[in-house]
Amino acid sequence: MLVIRPVRPADLPSLERLAGSATPRLTNLPAHRDRLEERIARSQRAFAGDIDAPGDEHYIFVLEDLERGEVAGTATIRAQAGAREAYYTYRQETLIHASQQLDVRREVPTLALSHEVSDATLLCALSLDPRYKGTSAESLLRRARLMFISQYPERFADLLAMAFPGYLDGQGESPFWNSVGRHFFVRDYQEINYFAGVRSKSFVAEVMPQFPLYLALLTPQARAAIGREHPDHESAMNEMLAEGFLRSRHVDIFDAGPVIKGERERLASFRRAAWHPVRIRPAHALPDAEPAMIANQRLADFRCVVARYALSPTGQLMLSPEHAELLGVEEGRAVLAAPLALPGADADEPGYDEGEL
């Protein structure tokens, strides 16, 4: 049986393992014991705090497999991406170069350093044990965060964002980094990615060029990598696009991975979520039904599981005793439920958004 819950200090070895096995390595999940320990402590303060507006809170969740007695995944919510320091991205833009005398007009694509995403709530640092890839555990880990945000909206921004790892070549190198950042830092991609995770990205503003980058001056390989997610994250991207996120014009400053965004009230998990009082029945007596994410109403003791979305004629959500105990709910208490399956969407259509991002 799988459950999403807040991280605990005892989960540190599991987080180290998940950080070390992430593909590719994640800036916001460094394989560094001291930094992970600090982040666990910060997460515990966030869950325990009385908060009425998003700030520098990090909420770390883990996916626990109770049958195996192990933590199989982790994912984080940063309440405000740039609360402590600006969250930098590159924004894809177009400059027009024209000359009436020469009768020339050219639209030139560029990348401009930006910190517009700083005010958004960031869904980040997701790593899952490979044994659970392609199962409902993957969707539960990724989207249970939305179930938490929907219950405590005052803690988060109206705009949610996700930065996906960018394309790397067969040697694990970033064509974009090699064409841009390497010239300013004289370090390879993996080294600078680890450095940013262990320390911070504040050095970006100090060293990276402040002027627009003309794409025509980059290598063809670098241009092809802009806005392209790592192959291992394509299914995750498709799921979040089906959720209602949109590709934005922002990309990561290191590997040019895509940044997607979504207004939370327009996302499927928010629109389709509903509160139901619980009715407990033996598992064998529950009717067949589509699976759903079911979450309790507890802050520090938040739990989210996958169970059947089986309703009684009076609108009660029927749960097995095992799921009820796992959620810590008694009969008559309300839980939040949202279908695990997402409505059909054309996940191949990139659909750039012209709004805030």
C-alpha positions in Angstrom: 0.0 0.0 0.0 1.4 3.4 -1.0 0.9 6.7 0.8 2.1 10.3 0.4 3.2 12.0 3.6 5.4 14.9 4.8 9.1 14.0 5.1 10.7 13.1 8.4 14.3 13.3 9.7 14.4 9.5 9.5 13.9 9.7 5.7 17.3 11.3 5.2 19.1 8.1 3.9 16.2 7.5 1.5 16.4 11.1 0.2 20.2 10.7 -0.3 19.5 7.5 -2.3 16.8 9.2 -4.4 18.9 12.3 -5.0 21.8 10.1 -6.2 19.6 8.0 -8.6 17.7 10.9 -10.2 18.0 11.1 -14.0 19.4 13.6 -14.7 20.7 14.9 -11.4 18.4 17.6 -10.0 19.6 21.0 -8.9 16.9 21.3 -6.2 17.6 17.8 -4.9 21.4 17.6 -4.3 23.0 14.4 -3.3 24.5 16.1 -0.3 23.7 15.0 3.3 24.0 18.3 5.0 21.9 20.2 2.5 19.2 17.5 2.5 19.2 17.6 6.3 18.7 21.3 6.2 15.8 21.0 3.7 14.1 18.4 5.9 14.3 20.7 8.8 12.9 23.6 6.7 10.1 21.4 5.5 9.1 20.5 9.1 9.0 24.2 10.0 6.8 24.9 7.0 4.3 22.2 7.9 4.3 23.4 11.6 4.0 27.1 10.8 1.0 29.3 11.0 1.2 30.8 7.5 -1.2 33.1 5.6 0.8 34.0 2.5 3.5 32.2 0.4 7.1 32.8 1.3 10.3 30.9 1.7 8.6 27.6 2.7 9.6 24.3 1.3 7.1 21.4 1.7 8.8 18.0 1.1 6.7 14.9 0.6 7.7 11.3 0.3 6.0 8.3 -1.2 6.1 5.4 1.2 5.6 1.8 0.3 4.2 0.3 3.5 4.4 -3.3 2.3 8.1 -3.0 1.5 8.8 -0.6 4.4 10.7 1.9 2.3 10.5 5.4 0.8 10.1 5.1 -2.9 10.0 8.7 -4.0 10.0 12.3 -3.0 8.6 15.6 -4.4 8.7 19.2 -3.1 6.6 22.4 -3.2 8.4 25.7 -3.0 5.8 28.2 -1.9 7.4 31.1 -3.7 10.1 30.3 -6.2 12.1 33.5 -5.6 11.3 34.2 -2.0 14.9 34.1 -0.8 16.7 35.1 -4.1 15.5 35.7 -7.6 14.5 32.6 -9.6 16.3 33.1 -12.9 15.2 31.7 -16.3 15.7 32.6 -19.9 12.7 34.0 -21.7 12.3 33.3 -25.4 11.7 36.6 -27.2 11.9 38.1 -30.7 13.8 41.3 -31.7 13.1 43.0 -35.0 16.1 44.3 -36.9 15.1 46.5 -39.8 16.6 49.0 -42.3 14.5 51.1 -44.7 17.5 52.0 -46.7 18.4 48.4 -47.4 14.7 47.2 -47.4 15.6 44.6 -44.7 13.4 43.4 -41.9 14.4 40.4 -39.8 12.8 38.8 -36.8 15.6 37.5 -34.7 14.8 35.0 -31.8 16.7 35.7 -28.6 16.9 34.6 -25.0 16.7 37.2 -22.3 17.6 36.7 -18.6 14.4 37.0 -16.5 13.2 36.5 -13.0 9.4 36.7 -13.8 8.8 33.2 -12.4 10.0 34.3 -9.0 6.5 34.9 -7.6 5.1 31.5 -8.7 4.8 28.4 -6.6 7.2 25.9 -7.9 6.6 22.1 -8.0 10.1 20.6 -8.0 12.6 18.0 -6.8 10.7 14.9 -7.8 12.6 11.6 -7.8 11.1 8.2 -8.0 12.6 4.7 -7.6 12.8 3.2 -11.1 10.8 0.2 -10.0 7.7 2.4 -9.7 8.0 4.2 -13.0 4.9 3.9 -15.2 2.6 2.9 -12.3 -0.1 4.9 -10.5 2.6 5.7 -7.9 4.2 8.1 -10.3 1.0 10.1 -10.8 0.2 10.0 -7.1 3.7 11.4 -6.2 3.5 14.1 -8.9 -0.1 15.2 -8.3 -0.7 14.7 -4.6 1.0 18.1 -4.2 -2.0 19.6 -6.0 -4.3 18.0 -3.4 -2.3 19.7 -0.7 -2.3 23.1 -2.3 -6.0 22.9 -2.9 -6.6 22.5 0.8 -4.3 25.3 1.9 -4.5 27.9 -0.9 -3.4 30.8 1.3 0.1 29.2 1.6 0.7 29.3 -2.2 0.5 31.5 -5.2 -2.3 31.4 -7.8 0.2 30.6 -10.4 2.1 27.2 -10.3 5.2 26.4 -12.3 7.4 23.4 -13.0 10.9 23.3 -14.5 11.7 20.1 -16.4 15.2 18.8 -16.8 16.5 19.7 -20.2 18.0 17.6 -23.0 21.4 15.9 -22.5 23.4 14.1 -25.1 24.7 10.5 -24.9 27.6 11.6 -22.7 25.4 13.4 -20.2 26.5 16.8 -21.5 24.1 19.7 -22.1 24.5 21.2 -25.6 23.0 24.4 -24.4 25.3 24.7 -21.4 28.4 24.0 -23.6 27.3 26.7 -26.0 26.4 29.4 -23.4 27.2 28.9 -19.7 30.5 27.1 -20.1 32.1 30.2 -21.7 31.4 32.2 -18.5 32.0 29.6 -15.8 34.6 27.3 -17.3 32.9 24.3 -15.6 31.0 21.4 -17.1 27.3 21.0 -16.7 27.2 18.3 -14.1 29.7 20.3 -11.9 27.8 23.6 -12.1 24.4 21.8 -11.6 25.7 20.2 -8.3 27.3 23.5 -7.2 23.9 25.3 -7.7 22.1 22.7 -5.7 24.5 22.6 -2.8 24.9 26.4 -2.6 22.5 28.6 -4.6 22.0 30.1 -8.0 22.7 33.7 -6.9 26.0 33.6 -8.9 23.9 33.6 -12.1 23.2 37.3 -11.8 26.9 37.9 -11.0 28.4 36.1 -14.0 25.8 35.3 -16.7 25.5 37.9 -19.5 22.8 40.5 -18.9 22.2 41.1 -22.6 20.0 39.1 -24.9 21.5 35.9 -26.4 21.0 35.7 -30.2 20.0 32.2 -31.0 21.6 32.4 -34.4 25.0 32.7 -32.7 24.5 29.4 -30.7 25.4 26.0 -32.0 22.7 24.0 -33.9 22.8 21.5 -31.1 22.2 24.2 -28.5 19.3 25.7 -30.4 17.7 22.3 -30.8 17.8 21.7 -27.0 15.9 24.9 -26.1 12.6 24.0 -24.5 13.2 20.3 -24.9 12.7 18.1 -21.9 15.0 15.2 -21.0 13.7 12.0 -22.7 13.1 10.3 -19.3 10.6 13.1 -18.4 8.5 13.1 -21.6 5.7 11.1 -20.0 5.7 13.4 -17.0 5.5 16.4 -19.3 2.5 14.9 -21.1 0.7 14.2 -17.9 1.1 17.8 -16.6 0.0 19.2 -19.9 -3.1 17.0 -19.6 -3.5 18.4 -16.1 -3.9 21.8 -17.6 -0.4 23.3 -17.5 0.9 25.2 -20.5 4.4 25.5 -22.0 5.7 29.0 -21.3 8.4 31.0 -23.1 10.7 30.4 -20.2 13.5 27.8 -20.1 16.1 26.8 -17.5 19.3 28.9 -17.5 21.6 25.9 -17.4 20.2 23.3 -19.8 17.3 25.2 -21.4 14.8 22.7 -20.1 11.1 23.8 -20.5 9.2 25.7 -17.8 5.5 25.0 -17.7 2.9 27.0 -15.8 -0.7 26.8 -14.8 -3.3 28.9 -12.9 -4.3 26.5 -10.2 -8.0 27.0 -10.5 -7.9 25.9 -14.1 -6.0 22.6 -13.4 -8.0 19.4 -13.6 -7.2 18.2 -10.1 -8.6 21.4 -8.6 -11.7 21.6 -10.8 -12.6 17.9 -10.3 -11.8 17.6 -6.6 -14.7 17.2 -4.2 -15.3 16.7 -0.5 -17.1 13.6 0.7 -17.9 12.2 4.1 -16.4 8.8 4.7 -18.3 5.6 4.9 -16.2 2.6 5.9 -16.9 -0.8 4.3 -14.9 -4.0 3.9 -12.7 -4.0 0.9 -14.5 -7.0 -0.7 -17.8 -5.1 -0.4 -16.7 -2.0 -2.2 -18.1 -1.6 -5.8 -15.8 -1.4 -8.8 -14.9 2.2 -9.5 -12.1 4.3 -11.1 -9.1 5.0 -8.9 -8.8 8.4 -7.3 -6.5 10.4 -5.1 -7.9 10.6 -1.6 -6.5 13.1 0.9 -7.2 13.8 4.5 -7.6 17.3 6.1 -4.6 17.3 8.3 -1.7 19.8 7.7 1.4 18.3 9.4 -0.2 14.8 9.2 -1.2 15.1 5.6 -1.8 11.8 3.8 -2.8 11.0 0.3 -3.5 7.6 -1.2 -5.0 6.0 -4.3 -8.3 4.3 -3.7 -11.6 3.6 -5.5 -13.8 6.6 -6.1 -16.8 4.7 -4.9 -19.8 6.8 -3.7 -22.8 5.6 -1.9 -26.3 6.8 -3.1 -26.1 9.6 -0.5 -22.7 10.8 -1.7 -20.5 9.2 0.9 -17.1 8.0 -0.2 -16.8 4.3 0.6 -13.3 3.4 1.9 -11.9 0.2 3.2 -10.8 0.1 6.8 -7.2 -0.1 5.7 -7.4 3.1 3.7 -9.4 4.9 6.4 -6.8 4.0 9.0 -4.0 5.1 6.7 -5.7 8.5 6.2 -6.5 8.7 9.9 -10.2 9.3 9.3 -13.3 7.9 11.0 -16.7 7.3 9.5 -18.4 10.6 8.8 -15.2 12.7 8.5 -14.7 14.4 5.1 -11.9 13.6 2.7 -10.9 15.3 -0.6 -11.1 13.1 -3.7 -10.1 13.7 -7.3 -10.0 11.2 -10.2 -6.5 9.8 -10.9 -7.2 9.6 -14.6 -7.0 12.9 -16.4 -9.4 14.1 -19.1 -8.3 13.6 -22.6 -5.9 16.3 -24.0 -3.7 16.7 -27.0 -0.4 16.3 -25.2 1.6 16.8 -28.4 0.4 20.4 -28.9 2.9 22.7 -27.2 0.6 25.7 -26.9 2.7 28.6 -25.8 1.0 30.9 -23.4 1.2 34.7 -23.8 0.2 35.5 -20.2 2.3 36.1 -17.1 5.0 33.7 -18.2 
